[in-house]
Amino acid sequence: MFLPYDMPPYRPPSEAYSVLIRATRGCPWNQCTFCGMYKEERFEIKPVEEIKKDIDAARSFYGPGIKRVFIGDSDSLVMKTKQLCEVLRYLYEVFPLIERITSYARAKTVRRKKLEDLIALHEAGLTRLHVGLESGDAELLAFIKKGATPEQMIEGGKKAIKAGFELSLYVLLGIGGEDRSTQHALHTAEVLNAVDPHFIRVRTLVPYPGTPIFEQITQGTFIPASPKTILKETLALVESLTVHSEFLSDHISNLVDLNGKLPEDQPKMVTAMREILQEIEEKPELLDTYFKPRDYRCL
């Protein structure tokens, strides 16, 4: 299929109906051991005029009635504030019915931005940020080369909310493997509780060939968490949360669909996880049939 302009190669599932506009190419960090995205892409900030041409092409392709836009690639906030504000204002000029503009961002980038710059971006129309927390455990964050500490994650998250953004934080279930699952769950809950984001979105580790973590599994230096361990980890995480967030299992990688508004739905979510674990305890063979086939969860 012919694409009329340069689109981001990745977007969150929640942006399935958004127009995709590429402000940067690749990832400025690109060292996370679990991630196979952008590996063949040299990081680049696109010129504003080039981005505007893409916006014009999107208008000719989709028409003026677009209500949602997602800006890629992995960390649009590395752009100079003035430039990104210009892009945002142009989007609203070209698509006057826009209700939401969303972008990926790194917590460390948000943390480094001046609060007044973040507020300016929000006032220019950037409404929601998607940030990969992955884990709140300091040891794990260093192990996966995330490039940020739990304290920096908290600071960046709080700053984003203070600036007015809706904040989605992503948690990577199973990233602690068999050995660090409990500490991953509990320390991740601590960071989430400190930030209190609008959305908590869980993903489950699917090791991709060519990534460092895949090689560690092959060499036996990383033992992947079993489905049962991941379910226990999920329960420990949900039980430990004291947030006012939407908890969303909105990805095919996850073993079970667990969604709810916290704290209202927390009791029934905990009960649901306990019932699943009890069912597996009584019928271990369900582990082979109850969940989505692993081959499909990498899609």
VORO-144423 format. One record per atom (N, C-alpha, C): atom name; residue number from 1; x, y, z. Coordinates in pm, whole numbers, plus 50000, padded with zeros to 5 digits. Example, Ala and Ser with C-alpha at 12.3 -4.5 7.8 and 13.67 -1.06 7.14 Angstrom:
<nodes>
  atom   nr     c1     c2     c3
     N    1  51319  49431  50780
    CA    1  51230  49550  50780
     C    1  51320  49670  50780
     N    2  51285  49775  50708
    CA    2  51367  49894  50714
     C    2  51290  50003  50787
</nodes>
This chain:
<nodes>
  atom   nr     c1     c2     c3
     N    1  50085  49880  50000
    CA    1  50000  50000  50000
     C    1  50088  50125  50000
     N    2  50056  50221  49915
    CA    2  50133  50345  49908
     C    2  50101  50434  50027
     N    3  50204  50478  50097
    CA    3  50187  50571  50207
     C    3  50219  50712  50158
     N    4  50134  50808  50187
    CA    4  50150  50941  50128
     C    4  50259  51025  50195
     N    5  50313  50980  50306
    CA    5  50415  51058  50375
     C    5  50491  50969  50472
     N    6  50589  51026  50539
    CA    6  50678  50953  50630
     C    6  50608  50930  50764
     N    7  50561  50806  50786
    CA    7  50488  50774  50909
     C    7  50578  50709  51014
     N    8  50548  50728  51143
    CA    8  50619  50653  51248
     C    8  50593  50504  51232
     N    9  50694  50420  51254
    CA    9  50674  50276  51239
     C    9  50603  50211  51358
     N   10  50597  50280  51470
    CA   10  50535  50224  51591
     C   10  50442  50327  51655
     N   11  50341  50275  51721
    CA   11  50250  50360  51799
     C   11  50182  50274  51904
     N   12  50135  50332  52015
    CA   12  50064  50254  52116
     C   12  49933  50199  52060
     N   13  49885  50085  52111
    CA   13  49756  50032  52066
     C   13  49641  50132  52083
     N   14  49650  50215  52187
    CA   14  49544  50313  52212
     C   14  49540  50423  52107
     N   15  49642  50427  52019
    CA   15  49644  50527  51912
     C   15  49609  50466  51777
     N   16  49535  50355  51780
    CA   16  49502  50283  51657
     C   16  49423  50369  51558
     N   17  49346  50464  51608
    CA   17  49263  50546  51522
     C   17  49314  50689  51510
     N   18  49440  50707  51544
    CA   18  49503  50838  51535
     C   18  49579  50852  51404
     N   19  49586  50974  51353
    CA   19  49676  51004  51243
     C   19  49818  51007  51298
     N   20  49911  50942  51229
    CA   20  50049  50931  51276
     C   20  50137  51033  51204
     N   21  50205  51115  51283
    CA   21  50295  51218  51230
     C   21  50433  51196  51290
     N   22  50534  51196  51205
    CA   22  50669  51168  51251
     C   22  50749  51298  51268
     N   23  50787  51328  51393
    CA   23  50866  51447  51423
     C   23  51014  51413  51438
     N   24  51042  51291  51482
    CA   24  51180  51242  51493
     C   24  51185  51103  51430
     N   25  51307  51059  51400
    CA   25  51326  50923  51351
     C   25  51414  50848  51449
     N   26  51367  50729  51491
    CA   26  51447  50647  51580
     C   26  51436  50687  51725
     N   27  51531  50640  51804
    CA   27  51532  50661  51949
     C   27  51666  50724  51990
     N   28  51664  50833  52067
    CA   28  51789  50896  52107
     C   28  51869  50815  52208
     N   29  51805  50717  52273
    CA   29  51871  50631  52372
     C   29  51907  50497  52308
     N   30  51807  50421  52272
    CA   30  51821  50299  52190
     C   30  51919  50197  52249
     N   31  51920  50181  52383
    CA   31  52010  50086  52447
     C   31  51937  49982  52531
     N   32  51806  49992  52545
    CA   32  51732  49898  52630
     C   32  51750  49756  52579
     N   33  51784  49664  52668
    CA   33  51822  49529  52627
     C   33  51705  49446  52575
     N   34  51583  49484  52610
    CA   34  51465  49406  52572
     C   34  51403  49455  52441
     N   35  51446  49570  52392
    CA   35  51377  49639  52284
     C   35  51441  49612  52149
     N   36  51357  49576  52051
    CA   36  51404  49555  51916
     C   36  51364  49665  51820
     N   37  51305  49773  51873
    CA   37  51256  49882  51789
     C   37  51369  49978  51751
     N   38  51359  50034  51632
    CA   38  51446  50142  51584
     C   38  51594  50102  51570
     N   39  51626  49974  51575
    CA   39  51766  49934  51574
     C   39  51837  49967  51442
     N   40  51763  49974  51333
    CA   40  51823  50006  51203
     C   40  51807  50153  51169
     N   41  51760  50232  51266
    CA   41  51727  50372  51240
     C   41  51825  50464  51312
     N   42  51893  50549  51238
    CA   42  51978  50650  51302
     C   42  51890  50763  51354
     N   43  51913  50803  51480
    CA   43  51825  50905  51537
     C   43  51842  51038  51466
     N   44  51727  51103  51442
    CA   44  51726  51230  51371
     C   44  51604  51310  51411
     N   45  51622  51439  51432
    CA   45  51510  51531  51451
     C   45  51477  51590  51315
     N   46  51354  51572  51271
    CA   46  51316  51619  51139
     C   46  51299  51771  51138
     N   47  51334  51837  51028
    CA   47  51310  51981  51016
     C   47  51160  52012  51023
     N   48  51127  52123  51082
    CA   48  50986  52160  51100
     C   48  50914  52167  50966
     N   49  50978  52223  50865
    CA   49  50912  52236  50735
     C   49  50881  52099  50674
     N   50  50968  52002  50698
    CA   50  50943  51867  50649
     C   50  50824  51805  50722
     N   51  50816  51829  50852
    CA   51  50702  51778  50931
     C   51  50572  51842  50881
     N   52  50576  51971  50853
    CA   52  50457  52040  50804
     C   52  50411  51983  50669
     N   53  50506  51948  50583
    CA   53  50469  51887  50455
     C   53  50399  51753  50478
     N   54  50447  51677  50577
    CA   54  50381  51551  50612
     C   54  50240  51576  50663
     N   55  50223  51680  50743
    CA   55  50090  51714  50796
     C   55  49997  51750  50681
     N   56  50048  51827  50584
    CA   56  49967  51862  50467
     C   56  49928  51737  50388
     N   57  50024  51643  50376
    CA   57  49995  51518  50304
     C   57  49889  51437  50378
     N   58  49899  51436  50510
    CA   58  49799  51364  50590
     C   58  49661  51426  50573
     N   59  49655  51556  50567
    CA   59  49527  51625  50545
     C   59  49466  51585  50410
     N   60  49550  51580  50307
    CA   60  49499  51543  50174
     C   60  49456  51397  50170
     N   61  49517  51315  50255
    CA   61  49487  51172  50256
     C   61  49366  51140  50343
     N   62  49357  51202  50460
    CA   62  49252  51169  50557
     C   62  49138  51271  50561
     N   63  49160  51390  50510
    CA   63  49060  51494  50519
     C   63  49077  51576  50646
     N   64  48995  51678  50666
    CA   64  49013  51773  50777
     C   64  48951  51729  50909
     N   65  48875  51620  50908
    CA   65  48795  51585  51026
     C   65  48866  51502  51131
     N   66  48998  51492  51126
    CA   66  49073  51410  51220
     C   66  49062  51466  51362
     N   67  49044  51376  51460
    CA   67  49029  51418  51599
     C   67  49145  51377  51689
     N   68  49229  51281  51642
    CA   68  49339  51234  51725
     C   68  49466  51224  51641
     N   69  49577  51265  51701
    CA   69  49706  51259  51635
     C   69  49808  51200  51731
     N   70  49893  51110  51678
    CA   70  50006  51059  51755
     C   70  50135  51103  51687
     N   71  50227  51161  51767
    CA   71  50355  51208  51716
     C   71  50465  51109  51752
     N   72  50537  51060  51651
    CA   72  50649  50969  51673
     C   72  50779  51035  51630
     N   73  50894  50971  51651
    CA   73  50909  50833  51693
     C   73  50909  50822  51847
     N   74  51025  50789  51906
    CA   74  51024  50742  52044
     C   74  51029  50851  52151
     N   75  51068  50972  52116
    CA   75  51088  51074  52220
     C   75  51083  51213  52158
     N   76  50963  51256  52119
    CA   76  50948  51383  52047
     C   76  50989  51503  52131
     N   77  50989  51489  52262
    CA   77  51021  51602  52349
     C   77  51169  51641  52344
     N   78  51252  51563  52275
    CA   78  51391  51605  52257
     C   78  51400  51722  52159
     N   79  51297  51747  52083
    CA   79  51294  51865  51997
     C   79  51299  51991  52082
     N   80  51349  52098  52025
    CA   80  51344  52226  52094
     C   80  51197  52264  52113
     N   81  51167  52320  52227
    CA   81  51028  52351  52261
     C   81  50963  52440  52156
     N   82  51033  52540  52109
    CA   82  50977  52632  52010
     C   82  50938  52559  51883
     N   83  51024  52466  51839
    CA   83  50997  52391  51716
     C   83  50877  52299  51732
     N   84  50872  52227  51844
    CA   84  50760  52134  51865
     C   84  50629  52211  51883
     N   85  50634  52325  51948
    CA   85  50513  52407  51961
     C   85  50463  52452  51825
     N   86  50557  52485  51736
    CA   86  50519  52526  51601
     C   86  50449  52411  51528
     N   87  50500  52291  51545
    CA   87  50437  52173  51483
     C   87  50298  52151  51541
     N   88  50285  52163  51671
    CA   88  50156  52142  51737
     C   88  50052  52244  51690
     N   89  50091  52368  51683
    CA   89  49996  52473  51639
     C   89  49954  52450  51495
     N   90  50049  52403  51413
    CA   90  50015  52377  51273
     C   90  49918  52260  51261
     N   91  49935  52161  51345
    CA   91  49841  52049  51345
     C   91  49698  52096  51373
     N   92  49682  52184  51471
    CA   92  49548  52234  51504
     C   92  49495  52325  51393
     N   93  49584  52392  51323
    CA   93  49542  52476  51211
     C   93  49492  52391  51095
     N   94  49562  52281  51067
    CA   94  49527  52194  50955
     C   94  49411  52102  50988
     N   95  49406  52056  51115
    CA   95  49298  51968  51161
     C   95  49224  52038  51276
     N   96  49130  52125  51246
    CA   96  49067  52208  51350
     C   96  48980  52132  51449
     N   97  48951  52005  51421
    CA   97  48864  51928  51511
     C   97  48943  51839  51607
     N   98  49075  51855  51613
    CA   98  49158  51771  51700
     C   98  49113  51781  51845
     N   99  49103  51664  51909
    CA   99  49069  51656  52051
     C   99  49187  51610  52136
     N  100  49284  51541  52072
    CA  100  49396  51486  52148
     C  100  49518  51471  52061
     N  101  49633  51516  52113
    CA  101  49762  51489  52049
     C  101  49851  51421  52153
     N  102  49907  51309  52113
    CA  102  49982  51222  52204
     C  102  50122  51198  52150
     N  103  50215  51170  52240
    CA  103  50351  51138  52198
     C  103  50416  51042  52295
     N  104  50510  50961  52243
    CA  104  50603  50890  52331
     C  104  50699  50992  52393
     N  105  50753  50959  52511
    CA  105  50856  51042  52573
     C  105  50935  50956  52670
     N  106  51058  50995  52697
    CA  106  51139  50931  52801
     C  106  51127  51012  52929
     N  107  51120  50943  53041
    CA  107  51108  51011  53170
     C  107  51225  51106  53193
     N  108  51343  51064  53150
    CA  108  51463  51146  53171
     C  108  51455  51274  53088
     N  109  51397  51267  52968
    CA  109  51380  51387  52886
     C  109  51282  51482  52951
     N  110  51171  51429  53001
    CA  110  51072  51513  53069
     C  110  51135  51579  53191
     N  111  51212  51501  53265
    CA  111  51278  51552  53386
     C  111  51373  51667  53354
     N  112  51442  51658  53241
    CA  112  51539  51761  53205
     C  112  51475  51887  53149
     N  113  51356  51873  53093
    CA  113  51288  51990  53037
     C  113  51249  52086  53148
     N  114  51260  52214  53122
    CA  114  51211  52314  53216
     C  114  51060  52303  53227
     N  115  51008  52324  53346
    CA  115  50864  52314  53366
     C  115  50790  52410  53274
     N  116  50844  52530  53256
    CA  116  50777  52627  53169
     C  116  50772  52579  53025
     N  117  50874  52502  52982
    CA  117  50872  52446  52847
     C  117  50764  52338  52834
     N  118  50753  52255  52936
    CA  118  50650  52151  52934
     C  118  50511  52213  52934
     N  119  50493  52317  53013
    CA  119  50363  52387  53016
     C  119  50334  52448  52880
     N  120  50436  52506  52816
    CA  120  50418  52565  52683
     C  120  50375  52460  52581
     N  121  50434  52341  52590
    CA  121  50395  52233  52499
     C  121  50252  52189  52523
     N  122  50215  52181  52650
    CA  122  50077  52143  52682
     C  122  49979  52249  52634
     N  123  50013  52375  52654
    CA  123  49924  52484  52610
     C  123  49917  52491  52458
     N  124  50024  52445  52389
    CA  124  50021  52443  52243
     C  124  49938  52327  52189
     N  125  49901  52233  52280
    CA  125  49808  52128  52238
     C  125  49853  51985  52254
     N  126  49973  51962  52309
    CA  126  50015  51825  52337
     C  126  49947  51781  52466
     N  127  49864  51678  52458
    CA  127  49777  51648  52572
     C  127  49817  51525  52652
     N  128  49883  51427  52588
    CA  128  49912  51302  52658
     C  128  50051  51251  52623
     N  129  50120  51197  52726
    CA  129  50252  51138  52706
     C  129  50249  50991  52743
     N  130  50315  50909  52661
    CA  130  50333  50766  52687
     C  130  50480  50744  52725
     N  131  50504  50697  52846
    CA  131  50641  50683  52897
     C  131  50664  50540  52943
     N  132  50775  50482  52901
    CA  132  50809  50346  52942
     C  132  50878  50346  53077
     N  133  50806  50306  53180
    CA  133  50867  50285  53311
     C  133  50939  50150  53312
     N  134  50872  50049  53266
    CA  134  50917  49909  53261
     C  134  50926  49847  53399
     N  135  51007  49907  53487
    CA  135  51022  49857  53624
     C  135  51054  49973  53717
     N  136  51019  49956  53843
    CA  136  51057  50054  53943
     C  136  51173  50008  54029
     N  137  51231  49896  53991
    CA  137  51342  49839  54068
     C  137  51474  49891  54012
     N  138  51555  49952  54097
    CA  138  51680  50014  54053
     C  138  51775  49912  53990
     N  139  51785  49795  54050
    CA  139  51873  49691  53999
     C  139  51830  49646  53860
     N  140  51700  49630  53841
    CA  140  51649  49587  53711
     C  140  51665  49695  53605
     N  141  51638  49820  53641
    CA  141  51653  49929  53545
     C  141  51796  49937  53493
     N  142  51891  49915  53583
    CA  142  52032  49914  53541
     C  142  52061  49791  53455
     N  143  52004  49677  53492
    CA  143  52026  49551  53420
     C  143  51977  49558  53276
     N  144  51861  49622  53256
    CA  144  51803  49632  53121
     C  144  51851  49757  53047
     N  145  51940  49833  53109
    CA  145  51999  49955  53049
     C  145  51891  50054  53007
     N  146  51799  50078  53099
    CA  146  51691  50171  53072
     C  146  51740  50316  53067
     N  147  51849  50345  53136
    CA  147  51904  50480  53131
     C  147  51838  50577  53227
     N  148  51767  50526  53326
    CA  148  51703  50612  53427
     C  148  51690  50534  53557
     N  149  51690  50605  53667
    CA  149  51672  50546  53799
     C  149  51527  50558  53841
     N  150  51484  50483  53944
    CA  150  51348  50500  53993
     C  150  51319  50645  54033
     N  151  51417  50710  54095
    CA  151  51398  50848  54139
     C  151  51376  50941  54019
     N  152  51450  50916  53911
    CA  152  51432  50998  53791
     C  152  51298  50971  53724
     N  153  51255  50845  53730
    CA  153  51123  50810  53677
     C  153  51013  50885  53753
     N  154  51027  50889  53883
    CA  154  50927  50957  53967
     C  154  50927  51107  53938
     N  155  51046  51164  53933
    CA  155  51057  51307  53910
     C  155  50999  51346  53773
     N  156  51034  51268  53671
    CA  156  50982  51296  53538
     C  156  50831  51281  53531
     N  157  50778  51176  53593
    CA  157  50634  51153  53592
     C  157  50557  51263  53662
     N  158  50604  51303  53779
    CA  158  50537  51409  53854
     C  158  50541  51541  53778
     N  159  50653  51566  53712
    CA  159  50669  51691  53638
     C  159  50573  51696  53519
     N  160  50557  51582  53452
    CA  160  50464  51575  53339
     C  160  50321  51606  53384
     N  161  50282  51550  53497
    CA  161  50147  51573  53549
     C  161  50131  51718  53593
     N  162  50234  51772  53658
    CA  162  50229  51912  53702
     C  162  50213  52007  53584
     N  163  50273  51971  53471
    CA  163  50263  52054  53351
     C  163  50127  52045  53285
     N  164  50044  51947  53326
    CA  164  49909  51935  53274
     C  164  49883  51817  53184
     N  165  49987  51736  53155
    CA  165  49970  51623  53065
     C  165  49894  51508  53131
     N  166  49817  51434  53051
    CA  166  49776  51300  53089
     C  166  49898  51211  53073
     N  167  49921  51122  53168
    CA  167  50041  51040  53167
     C  167  50008  50892  53167
     N  168  50062  50821  53067
    CA  168  50056  50675  53062
     C  168  50194  50620  53096
     N  169  50202  50535  53198
    CA  169  50326  50468  53231
     C  169  50313  50320  53195
     N  170  50416  50267  53130
    CA  170  50416  50128  53086
     C  170  50498  50042  53181
     N  171  50442  49927  53216
    CA  171  50509  49829  53302
     C  171  50534  49703  53220
     N  172  50655  49649  53228
    CA  172  50690  49530  53151
     C  172  50691  49408  53243
     N  173  50582  49333  53241
    CA  173  50572  49212  53322
     C  173  50673  49109  53274
     N  174  50736  49041  53368
    CA  174  50831  48936  53333
     C  174  50973  48984  53314
     N  175  50998  49114  53319
    CA  175  51132  49165  53292
     C  175  51229  49128  53405
     N  176  51177  49089  53520
    CA  176  51264  49044  53629
     C  176  51302  48897  53620
     N  177  51244  48827  53522
    CA  177  51270  48684  53510
     C  177  51219  48608  53631
     N  178  51265  48486  53647
    CA  178  51223  48405  53761
     C  178  51283  48457  53892
     N  179  51403  48515  53886
    CA  179  51476  48548  54008
     C  179  51433  48679  54072
     N  180  51389  48777  53989
    CA  180  51364  48910  54044
     C  180  51217  48951  54031
     N  181  51130  48856  54014
    CA  181  50989  48887  53988
     C  181  50924  48965  54103
     N  182  50945  48918  54225
    CA  182  50880  48983  54340
     C  182  50931  49124  54360
     N  183  51064  49143  54356
    CA  183  51117  49277  54375
     C  183  51074  49370  54262
     N  184  51061  49316  54142
    CA  184  51012  49394  54029
     C  184  50870  49444  54057
     N  185  50782  49356  54100
    CA  185  50643  49394  54125
     C  185  50632  49498  54236
     N  186  50700  49474  54347
    CA  186  50684  49561  54464
     C  186  50748  49698  54442
     N  187  50866  49701  54383
    CA  187  50932  49830  54360
     C  187  50865  49908  54248
     N  188  50808  49837  54150
    CA  188  50732  49905  54046
     C  188  50608  49971  54105
     N  189  50541  49900  54195
    CA  189  50425  49958  54262
     C  189  50464  50084  54340
     N  190  50582  50083  54401
    CA  190  50627  50200  54477
     C  190  50640  50322  54387
     N  191  50699  50304  54269
    CA  191  50715  50416  54177
     C  191  50578  50462  54126
     N  192  50494  50369  54088
    CA  192  50360  50405  54040
     C  192  50281  50479  54148
     N  193  50292  50435  54271
    CA  193  50221  50502  54380
     C  193  50273  50644  54401
     N  194  50403  50663  54382
    CA  194  50462  50795  54400
     C  194  50419  50891  54289
     N  195  50405  50839  54166
    CA  195  50369  50923  54052
     C  195  50218  50941  54042
     N  196  50142  50834  54065
    CA  196  49997  50831  54047
     C  196  49957  50876  53906
     N  197  49999  50800  53804
    CA  197  49970  50840  53665
     C  197  49823  50822  53630
     N  198  49783  50881  53520
    CA  198  49644  50865  53476
     C  198  49618  50723  53425
     N  199  49719  50663  53362
    CA  199  49705  50529  53305
     C  199  49827  50444  53341
     N  200  49801  50319  53377
    CA  200  49906  50217  53391
     C  200  49877  50112  53286
     N  201  49972  50094  53194
    CA  201  49952  49999  53084
     C  201  50056  49888  53097
     N  202  50010  49765  53107
    CA  202  50103  49653  53125
     C  202  50128  49581  52992
     N  203  50252  49541  52975
    CA  203  50297  49458  52865
     C  203  50371  49339  52925
     N  204  50383  49232  52852
    CA  204  50458  49116  52898
     C  204  50580  49097  52809
     N  205  50692  49070  52872
    CA  205  50817  49053  52797
     C  205  50804  48942  52693
     N  206  50832  48975  52569
    CA  206  50844  48877  52460
     C  206  50985  48896  52402
     N  207  51077  48806  52432
    CA  207  51216  48824  52387
     C  207  51226  48813  52235
     N  208  51280  48916  52172
    CA  208  51295  48917  52027
     C  208  51437  48876  51989
     N  209  51452  48789  51888
    CA  209  51586  48755  51839
     C  209  51663  48880  51800
     N  210  51789  48881  51838
    CA  210  51873  48994  51807
     C  210  51887  49095  51919
     N  211  51798  49087  52019
    CA  211  51810  49178  52133
     C  211  51903  49116  52237
     N  212  51968  49200  52318
    CA  212  52058  49148  52421
     C  212  51990  49051  52517
     N  213  51864  49077  52553
    CA  213  51799  48989  52649
     C  213  51772  48852  52588
     N  214  51747  48848  52457
    CA  214  51730  48720  52389
     C  214  51861  48640  52396
     N  215  51972  48709  52376
    CA  215  52102  48643  52385
     C  215  52130  48594  52526
     N  216  52090  48672  52627
    CA  216  52109  48631  52766
     C  216  52028  48505  52797
     N  217  51909  48496  52740
    CA  217  51827  48376  52757
     C  217  51895  48257  52690
     N  218  51944  48278  52569
    CA  218  52012  48172  52495
     C  218  52134  48120  52570
     N  219  52206  48212  52635
    CA  219  52328  48177  52708
     C  219  52300  48125  52849
     N  220  52173  48136  52892
    CA  220  52136  48089  53025
     C  220  52165  48185  53138
     N  221  52198  48311  53105
    CA  221  52226  48411  53209
     C  221  52101  48486  53253
     N  222  51992  48467  53180
    CA  222  51862  48524  53219
     C  222  51759  48414  53206
     N  223  51690  48384  53317
    CA  223  51587  48280  53318
     C  223  51451  48347  53305
     N  224  51383  48328  53191
    CA  224  51254  48395  53172
     C  224  51153  48353  53278
     N  225  51069  48445  53315
    CA  225  50962  48415  53410
     C  225  50861  48322  53345
     N  226  50818  48223  53418
    CA  226  50715  48131  53369
     C  226  50580  48202  53369
     N  227  50482  48153  53294
    CA  227  50348  48212  53299
     C  227  50293  48222  53441
     N  228  50315  48120  53522
    CA  228  50266  48123  53660
     C  228  50333  48235  53739
     N  229  50463  48250  53720
    CA  229  50536  48357  53789
     C  229  50484  48494  53746
     N  230  50457  48510  53618
    CA  230  50406  48638  53568
     C  230  50268  48667  53626
     N  231  50186  48566  53641
    CA  231  50054  48586  53702
     C  231  50067  48626  53849
     N  232  50157  48562  53920
    CA  232  50181  48599  54060
     C  232  50236  48741  54069
     N  233  50322  48775  53976
    CA  233  50379  48909  53971
     C  233  50270  49014  53948
     N  234  50179  48983  53859
    CA  234  50067  49074  53830
     C  234  49982  49095  53954
     N  235  49953  48986  54024
    CA  235  49875  48995  54148
     C  235  49947  49082  54251
     N  236  50077  49058  54270
    CA  236  50154  49135  54368
     C  236  50155  49283  54332
     N  237  50164  49314  54203
    CA  237  50163  49453  54158
     C  237  50030  49519  54190
     N  238  49920  49455  54149
    CA  238  49788  49514  54168
     C  238  49755  49529  54316
     N  239  49791  49429  54396
    CA  239  49765  49436  54540
     C  239  49838  49552  54606
     N  240  49953  49591  54551
    CA  240  50038  49691  54616
     C  240  50011  49834  54570
     N  241  49920  49851  54477
    CA  241  49895  49984  54423
     C  241  49802  50067  54512
     N  242  49834  50194  54526
    CA  242  49749  50289  54599
     C  242  49727  50412  54511
     N  243  49697  50389  54384
    CA  243  49688  50496  54285
     C  243  49542  50528  54250
     N  244  49527  50632  54170
    CA  244  49396  50668  54114
     C  244  49412  50665  53962
     N  245  49430  50546  53907
    CA  245  49469  50529  53768
     C  245  49379  50429  53698
     N  246  49376  50440  53565
    CA  246  49319  50334  53481
     C  246  49427  50227  53464
     N  247  49396  50104  53498
    CA  247  49488  49993  53480
     C  247  49444  49919  53354
     N  248  49533  49911  53255
    CA  248  49494  49860  53125
     C  248  49589  49750  53077
     N  249  49530  49637  53043
    CA  249  49605  49527  52982
     C  249  49572  49526  52834
     N  250  49617  49632  52765
    CA  250  49571  49656  52627
     C  250  49676  49615  52525
     N  251  49725  49493  52540
    CA  251  49824  49445  52444
     C  251  49816  49293  52432
     N  252  49838  49242  52312
    CA  252  49826  49098  52288
     C  252  49933  49017  52360
     N  253  50040  49082  52405
    CA  253  50147  49009  52474
     C  253  50104  48956  52610
     N  254  49999  49015  52668
    CA  254  49962  48980  52805
     C  254  49890  48846  52814
     N  255  49910  48778  52926
    CA  255  49851  48646  52947
     C  255  49702  48652  52975
     N  256  49661  48755  53049
    CA  256  49519  48770  53082
     C  256  49478  48915  53060
     N  257  49351  48936  53035
    CA  257  49296  49071  53022
     C  257  49252  49118  53161
     N  258  49325  49213  53216
    CA  258  49295  49265  53349
     C  258  49286  49416  53338
     N  259  49166  49469  53351
    CA  259  49144  49612  53333
     C  259  49054  49665  53444
     N  260  49076  49790  53481
    CA  260  48989  49848  53582
     C  260  49035  49987  53623
     N  261  48945  50055  53696
    CA  261  48975  50187  53752
     C  261  49013  50168  53897
     N  262  49131  50217  53931
    CA  262  49180  50205  54068
     C  262  49156  50335  54144
     N  263  49116  50326  54270
    CA  263  49109  50203  54352
     C  263  48975  50129  54347
     N  264  48874  50183  54277
    CA  264  48741  50125  54285
     C  264  48737  49978  54247
     N  265  48806  49942  54139
    CA  265  48799  49805  54087
     C  265  48909  49714  54141
     N  266  48990  49764  54231
    CA  266  49103  49685  54281
     C  266  49060  49555  54346
     N  267  48957  49555  54433
    CA  267  48917  49428  54496
     C  267  48878  49320  54395
     N  268  48802  49356  54294
    CA  268  48759  49253  54198
     C  268  48875  49210  54107
     N  269  48969  49300  54082
    CA  269  49086  49262  54003
     C  269  49175  49165  54080
     N  270  49193  49192  54208
    CA  270  49270  49101  54294
     C  270  49202  48965  54303
     N  271  49071  48967  54321
    CA  271  48996  48842  54328
     C  271  49008  48762  54200
     N  272  48999  48831  54085
    CA  272  49010  48763  53956
     C  272  49146  48695  53941
     N  273  49253  48764  53981
    CA  273  49386  48705  53969
     C  273  49403  48586  54065
     N  274  49350  48599  54184
    CA  274  49360  48489  54281
     C  274  49284  48366  54230
     N  275  49169  48389  54169
    CA  275  49090  48277  54117
     C  275  49163  48207  54003
     N  276  49228  48284  53917
    CA  276  49305  48224  53807
     C  276  49419  48140  53862
     N  277  49491  48193  53959
    CA  277  49602  48120  54019
     C  277  49556  47994  54091
     N  278  49441  48003  54156
    CA  278  49386  47886  54224
     C  278  49345  47779  54123
     N  279  49286  47824  54012
    CA  279  49244  47731  53906
     C  279  49365  47658  53849
     N  280  49474  47730  53830
    CA  280  49596  47670  53777
     C  280  49658  47574  53879
     N  281  49647  47609  54006
    CA  281  49700  47523  54111
     C  281  49628  47388  54110
     N  282  49498  47393  54086
    CA  282  49417  47271  54085
     C  282  49431  47195  53952
     N  283  49452  47270  53842
    CA  283  49462  47208  53710
     C  283  49583  47267  53636
     N  284  49703  47220  53665
    CA  284  49824  47276  53605
     C  284  49824  47271  53452
     N  285  49751  47177  53396
    CA  285  49749  47165  53250
     C  285  49688  47287  53182
     N  286  49614  47368  53259
    CA  286  49554  47488  53201
     C  286  49658  47588  53154
     N  287  49777  47580  53209
    CA  287  49884  47671  53166
     C  287  49914  47654  53017
     N  288  49888  47536  52963
    CA  288  49916  47510  52822
     C  288  49801  47551  52731
     N  289  49682  47571  52788
    CA  289  49565  47595  52703
     C  289  49488  47722  52737
     N  290  49505  47771  52860
    CA  290  49421  47880  52908
     C  290  49458  48013  52844
     N  291  49586  48033  52816
    CA  291  49635  48162  52773
     C  291  49658  48168  52624
     N  292  49675  48291  52575
    CA  292  49704  48313  52433
     C  292  49832  48239  52396
     N  293  49834  48172  52282
    CA  293  49957  48105  52241
     C  293  50074  48201  52234
     N  294  50189  48159  52285
    CA  294  50306  48246  52292
     C  294  50347  48298  52154
     N  295  50327  48215  52049
    CA  295  50366  48257  51915
     C  295  50290  48381  51869
     N  296  50167  48399  51921
    CA  296  50087  48512  51876
     C  296  50112  48636  51960
     N  297  50170  48619  52077
    CA  297  50184  48733  52167
     C  297  50296  48828  52128
     N  298  50375  48792  52027
    CA  298  50480  48883  51981
     C  298  50433  48974  51867
     N  299  50307  48961  51827
    CA  299  50258  49039  51715
     C  299  50238  49185  51756
</nodes>
